Amino acid sequence: MNKYLLFPLRKIFFINIIFASNTTFSTAAYPSLNFQGAEKTLSTIQEIIEKKEKGAYFRFGDGDINLALGQGELLQPANQSLMLEMREAFALTNKNVLRCLPLYCKELGGWEVGMFPGNHESPYSWCLDILHKAQPIWNSPITDVYSHAALHFSATTAPQVCIDFLKFLKKNNCRLLVGNQNIPNHMRTLLFGEQCIFIPTPTQQSYRCIDRIEKECLSQIAQMPTEEYKIIVTAMGCSGRALQKRLWNKLDNVFLFDFGSLMDALCGWNTRAWIELTKFDEKVFLQKLEKNLDN
């Protein structure tokens, strides 16, 4: 798929949700909802890693909701097996499993300064619809919900926060990067270090290769010291959540981190509305990042 085709499609989708039905929803079913913003999300991840506790950051978005409901999304068609695995991922409950939802409206506490239509801000009714769809597969009352845009939103609104987090991540033993086969070697080394082993995945429909990808991950981890605390980074779209779920059930002493669309932006791939609408300059950001990593 032409990478530049993705932006218009995402833009059209957002316009559609703005002018969606005026159906009235109630928040009464979510009395304990507590949305954690971008900086809080990143600091919580950092705290778990600093303590060397097992943890995971699941970046559930509307595409993941669709797949869990048996529908397709932009880069992954509907699949019965993926639907079941996605539901299992949504249902994981642990104090260190940080589950996200895109609830970026003021009424639910998810809107942050710097968000606007096309750059994460969403209509109240759309966010409530996401909540209603997520509740049956959440496996618990919906309480703490984390920002699935934490890394790339910080890159555009508080770049030093993002850079400090990336510096922290690199220094804390990123051992596997499981992601888009086109991520350049120099980008992988810059972000995660030379010790980080790369497991390439297809640019789309990566669930077709999920068994091979999982096998390679487990094979590489088996060759590493058991007592070593490891960070496993994924950057493979919605199917990455299914991989994270599998690895969560089979590994200890790890943190599973989903990198998100900042990877696309840093590679110069204009695949998301936020990249163009915020006029994100990856060259300027990477220059700042390199200077910070050298210190």
Residue pairs with C-beta under 8 A, 6 or more apart in sequence:
1 75
1 203
1 204
3 264
3 269
3 270
3 271
4 270
6 74
6 270
6 271
6 272
7 270
7 271
7 272
7 273
7 275
7 276
9 74
10 74
10 272
10 273
11 118
11 273
14 117
14 118
14 273
17 122
17 123
17 126
18 117
18 123
20 123
20 125
20 126
21 125
22 125
23 125
24 125
25 124
25 125
25 128
25 129
25 132
26 128
27 33
27 107
27 108
27 128
29 131
29 132
29 135
30 131
30 135
30 141
30 142
32 141
32 142
32 143
33 108
33 109
33 131
33 142
33 143
33 145
34 109
34 143
34 144
34 145
35 103
35 108
35 109
35 110
35 145
35 146
35 147
36 44
36 144
36 145
36 146
36 147
37 110
37 112
37 147
37 150
38 112
38 147
38 149
38 150
38 151
38 153
38 154
38 157
38 158
38 161
39 150
39 154
39 158
39 161
40 146
40 147
41 57
41 98
41 100
41 146
41 147
41 150
42 150
42 151
42 154
42 161
42 162
42 165
44 98
44 146
45 55
45 57
45 98
45 165
45 255
45 257
46 165
46 168
48 55
48 96
48 255
49 55
49 168
49 169
49 172
49 229
49 231
49 255
50 172
52 229
52 253
53 96
53 255
54 96
54 252
54 253
54 254
54 255
55 94
55 96
55 97
55 98
55 255
55 256
56 92
56 94
56 96
56 97
56 98
56 244
56 248
56 255
56 256
56 257
57 98
57 100
57 146
57 255
57 256
57 257
57 258
58 89
58 90
58 92
58 97
58 98
58 99
58 100
58 241
58 244
58 258
59 100
59 148
59 241
59 258
59 260
60 89
60 90
60 99
60 100
60 101
60 134
60 148
60 241
61 100
61 101
61 102
61 148
61 238
62 73
62 102
62 130
63 73
63 74
63 76
63 237
63 238
64 73
64 86
64 89
64 90
64 238
64 241
65 130
65 133
65 134
66 72
66 73
67 73
67 76
67 78
67 79
67 82
67 83
67 86
67 238
68 83
68 86
68 87
68 90
68 137
69 83
69 133
70 78
70 80
70 83
71 78
72 78
73 238
75 203
75 204
75 205
75 237
75 238
76 82
76 204
76 205
76 206
76 207
76 237
76 238
76 239
77 205
79 207
81 207
82 207
82 239
82 242
85 242
85 245
85 246
86 238
86 241
86 242
87 137
88 245
89 241
89 242
89 244
89 245
90 99
90 134
90 137
90 138
90 139
91 137
91 138
91 139
92 99
92 139
92 245
92 248
93 139
93 140
97 248
98 144
98 146
99 138
99 145
99 146
100 145
100 146
100 147
100 148
101 130
101 131
101 134
101 142
101 145
101 148
102 110
102 120
102 122
102 127
102 130
102 148
102 149
103 109
103 110
103 122
103 127
103 130
103 131
103 145
104 110
104 111
104 112
104 115
104 120
104 121
104 122
104 127
104 149
105 111
105 121
105 122
105 123
105 124
105 126
105 127
106 124
107 124
107 127
108 124
108 127
108 128
108 131
110 127
110 145
110 147
111 121
112 153
112 157
113 157
114 153
114 156
114 157
115 121
115 153
116 277
118 273
118 274
118 277
119 156
119 273
119 274
119 277
119 278
120 149
120 153
120 274
131 142
134 142
135 142
147 153
148 260
149 260
149 274
151 162
151 165
151 259
151 260
151 262
152 162
152 260
152 261
152 262
152 265
152 272
152 274
153 274
154 161
154 162
154 165
155 162
155 262
155 265
155 280
155 285
156 274
156 278
156 280
159 285
159 288
162 262
163 285
163 288
163 289
163 292
164 292
166 191
166 289
166 293
167 289
167 292
167 293
169 191
169 192
169 231
169 233
169 257
170 191
170 192
170 193
170 293
172 229
172 231
173 195
173 228
173 229
173 230
173 231
174 191
174 192
174 193
174 195
174 196
174 230
174 231
174 232
174 233
175 195
175 196
175 197
175 220
175 221
175 224
175 228
175 230
175 231
175 232
176 196
176 197
176 199
176 217
176 220
176 221
176 230
176 232
176 233
177 183
177 188
177 191
177 192
177 196
177 197
177 198
177 199
177 233
177 234
177 235
178 199
178 201
178 213
178 217
178 232
178 233
178 234
178 235
178 236
178 240
178 243
179 198
179 199
179 200
179 201
179 233
179 234
179 235
179 236
179 259
179 263
180 200
180 201
180 203
180 235
180 236
180 263
181 200
181 201
181 202
181 203
182 203
182 267
183 198
183 200
183 235
183 263
183 267
184 267
185 198
187 263
187 266
187 267
188 196
188 198
189 196
190 286
190 289
190 290
190 293
191 266
192 233
196 233
197 220
199 213
199 216
199 217
199 220
201 209
201 213
201 236
201 239
202 208
202 209
204 237
205 239
206 213
206 236
206 237
206 239
206 240
207 239
207 242
210 239
210 242
210 243
210 246
213 236
213 243
214 243
214 246
214 247
217 232
217 243
217 247
218 247
218 250
218 251
221 230
221 232
221 251
221 254
224 230
226 253
227 253
228 253
229 253
229 254
229 255
230 253
230 254
230 255
231 254
231 255
231 257
232 247
232 251
232 254
232 255
232 256
232 257
233 257
233 258
233 259
234 240
234 243
234 244
234 256
234 257
234 258
234 259
235 258
235 259
235 260
235 263
236 243
240 258
241 258
244 256
244 258
247 254
247 256
248 256
261 271
261 272
261 274
261 275
264 270
264 271
264 272
264 275
265 272
265 275
265 280
265 282
266 282
266 285
266 286
267 282
268 282
270 276
274 280
